[in-house]
Amino acid sequence: MADRLDTPKDTRRSWRPRLDPDVVGRGAEAFARFMGTGRFLLYMSGFVVVWVAVNAFALLGLRWDPFPFILLNLFFSVQASYAAPLILLAQNRQDDRDRVALEQDRQRAERSLADTEYLAREIASLRIGLGEVATRDFVRSELRNLLEEMAADRQDDRSTEDADEPTH
């Protein structure tokens, strides 16, 4: 039977385990954080001192790794072969977070710049508008001048009325 293109394929079962990259990444970060502590150095130093003491002096009648300590070297090699990629994975995740934070900061800075430019334009337009607005002192002086003109006109009107009136 030919595969039909209008139906989805069945999911294939794989023998490989499915790992959630986020879980692996968080584990790598925890491991890298632990390896960078004084506690890890203290534990590792204690482990090495006990290993060497037991194997060099045959303490407790045990001696599974004689003097060149080949098994201890193998242990450190395995630890380093796992530690390096895990530390790099943790650094890559941190780089990704830094990249996202940097992009967000850049966008925030762009918005702030746009807001600042808008406010600067608004302030400039207000200044221009205020240049055309009459001030309180100017309006008072104009009103005073009008009142004086009206008073002078009234006085002129009265004097013309008095001149036009017949005397009895």
C-alpha positions in Angstrom: 0.0 0.0 0.0 1.4 3.4 -1.0 1.7 6.2 1.6 -1.0 8.7 1.3 0.0 12.3 1.4 -3.3 13.5 2.9 -2.9 11.6 6.2 -0.3 12.2 8.8 2.4 9.7 9.4 2.4 7.5 12.4 4.9 8.6 15.0 7.9 6.4 15.0 9.0 4.9 18.2 12.6 5.5 18.9 15.0 3.7 21.1 16.6 7.0 22.1 15.3 8.6 25.3 13.6 11.9 24.9 15.2 14.6 27.0 13.6 17.9 27.7 16.3 20.5 26.8 15.1 22.9 29.5 15.5 20.2 32.2 19.0 19.3 31.0 19.9 23.0 30.8 18.7 23.7 34.3 20.6 20.6 35.5 23.8 21.8 33.8 23.4 25.3 35.3 23.0 23.8 38.8 26.0 21.6 38.2 28.1 24.5 37.0 27.0 26.6 39.9 28.0 23.9 42.4 31.4 23.3 40.8 32.2 27.0 41.2 31.8 26.9 45.0 34.2 26.5 47.8 32.1 23.6 49.1 32.8 21.6 46.0 36.5 22.3 46.3 36.4 21.2 50.0 34.5 18.0 49.2 36.8 17.2 46.2 40.0 17.9 48.3 38.7 15.7 51.1 37.8 12.9 48.7 41.3 13.0 47.1 43.0 13.1 50.6 41.0 10.0 51.7 41.6 8.2 48.4 45.4 8.8 48.5 45.6 8.0 52.2 43.7 4.7 51.9 45.6 3.6 48.8 49.1 4.8 49.7 49.2 3.6 53.3 46.8 0.6 52.9 44.6 2.0 55.7 41.8 -0.3 56.8 43.5 -3.1 54.9 42.2 -1.7 51.6 44.3 -0.9 48.5 42.3 -0.9 45.3 44.4 1.8 43.5 48.1 1.6 44.2 50.6 4.5 43.9 50.2 5.9 40.4 46.5 6.2 41.3 45.4 5.3 37.8 41.8 4.8 38.9 41.7 8.2 40.5 43.1 9.8 37.3 40.5 8.0 35.3 37.8 9.3 37.8 39.1 12.9 37.2 39.2 12.4 33.5 35.6 11.2 33.4 34.6 14.1 35.7 36.3 16.6 33.4 34.8 15.1 30.3 31.3 15.6 31.7 32.0 18.9 33.5 33.3 20.8 30.4 30.3 20.3 28.2 27.9 20.9 31.1 29.7 24.2 31.9 29.6 25.2 28.3 25.9 24.4 28.1 25.2 26.5 31.2 27.2 29.4 29.6 25.3 29.1 26.4 22.0 29.3 28.2 23.3 32.4 30.1 24.3 33.9 26.8 20.8 33.3 25.4 19.3 35.0 28.5 21.7 37.9 28.2 20.8 38.2 24.5 17.1 38.3 25.2 17.7 40.9 28.0 19.8 43.0 25.8 17.1 43.0 23.1 14.5 44.0 25.6 16.7 46.8 26.9 17.3 48.0 23.3 13.5 48.0 22.6 12.9 49.8 25.9 15.6 52.4 25.0 14.0 52.9 21.6 10.6 53.5 23.2 12.1 55.9 25.7 13.8 57.8 22.9 10.6 58.0 20.9 8.7 59.2 24.0 11.4 61.8 24.7 11.3 63.0 21.1 7.5 63.3 21.2 7.6 65.2 24.5 10.3 67.5 23.1 8.1 68.3 20.0 5.1 68.9 22.3 7.1 71.3 24.5 8.4 73.1 21.4 4.9 73.5 20.0 3.7 74.8 23.4 6.5 77.4 23.4 5.6 78.5 19.9 1.9 78.7 20.9 2.8 80.7 24.1 4.7 83.2 21.9 1.4 84.1 20.3 -0.7 84.2 23.5 -1.3 87.6 25.1 0.1 87.9 28.6 -1.9 89.1 31.5 0.0 92.4 31.7 -0.6 93.1 28.0 -4.3 92.4 28.4 -4.5 94.7 31.4 -2.7 97.5 29.5 -5.0 97.1 26.6 -8.1 97.2 28.8 -6.7 100.3 30.6 -6.2 102.0 27.2 -9.8 101.1 26.1 -11.2 102.4 29.4 -9.3 105.6 28.9 -10.5 105.9 25.4 -14.1 105.2 26.5 -13.8 107.8 29.2 -12.4 110.3 26.8 -15.2 109.6 24.3 -17.8 110.0 27.0 -16.4 113.3 28.0 -16.3 114.4 24.4 -20.0 113.3 24.1 -21.0 115.2 27.2 -19.2 118.3 26.0 -20.9 118.2 22.6 -24.3 117.7 24.3 -23.7 120.6 26.5 -22.8 122.8 23.5 -25.8 121.6 21.5 -28.3 122.4 24.3 -30.1 125.7 24.0 -29.7 128.0 26.9 -33.0 129.4 28.3 
